[in-house]
Amino acid sequence: MKKISRILFLALMVLAVASCHKKAKTYSGETISVVSETIDETEKEAIKSPKDCSPYDATIISLNKLKETNSYEIKTTGTSTASVFGVKTSIDISNTRTVIGSEAMITCISAGMISSGSQRYFNDSKVYLRKGKVDKKTVSATFDDEITPEVITNDEYINRYGWLPFQVFGYIVNKDTLKEDITIKENDNKSFDLKIALKPDSDAAFYYKREIGTNAKSPKEPEFVAIDIEININDNFTINTVKFEEEYKVVSGDFSFVGAVDTKTSLTDTYNYTDVKFNEDYYKYFKNKISES
């Protein structure tokens, strides 16, 4: 299989060089008003536990609670599998998202046949971006401190990637985007599992499509096939983990001649709220570059 993957990769590279690339789609000016709903404050005061409300309300309370949380760190691990010409290729994903007050930092690593590493630092309505070199064996990346980061505004970032890191995810959860009723299950450790299925043809992925499309340098919007999410929360609505099972078709800008590629991602976000700190070296780099500008 590895030999076939290498041959496929070489064939794709030759075709990519020979082909006439389409321009990647850009996103701007397109917005919808509701990202997630809110619970009436009077009703919310009577809700002390997920047992006191519907699974839908428990979900909305949990999503909104993170927005009110000052600091947290999220480790994302998983795989993305694409099927090209009948051959499946997988990419390992390892991301870290750290939020402290109004600042945030994301390190994104994808390691596989095609690898990429990047960092994004958010502060004062601006985003600073740089790329790194990926080690596929360790699924890690190194970053050159001499490089000058790209600087864009929050609005430009949203046009490009769809959503800012100060929320649980880029999906829109409301009664119009639900495929079926949310279910809840209480576990032995007094945590609760919320299972959410979103309509792939609704506005559920309106913003998240931008992130996928931008990462793939796609000339058109990705087309979602399935969106399944499981959120594990504590008795006080604090999120512990979020698991994603996603299926979509996306055209890669580098290999647009292949057409839309069937892609499946399986990801787990693990939350930490204790002793949250930015990576000292990464933080120093961005602060130094900001002071130099």
Helices and strands as residue ranges (DSSP letters): H 2-18, H 41-45, G 50-52, H 55-67, E 71-84, E 87-100, E 103-111, E 116-123, E 126-135, E 140-142, E 150-153, H 154-161, E 183-186, E 192-198, G 203-205, H 208-216, E 223-233, E 239-251, G 256-258, E 260-272, H 280-292
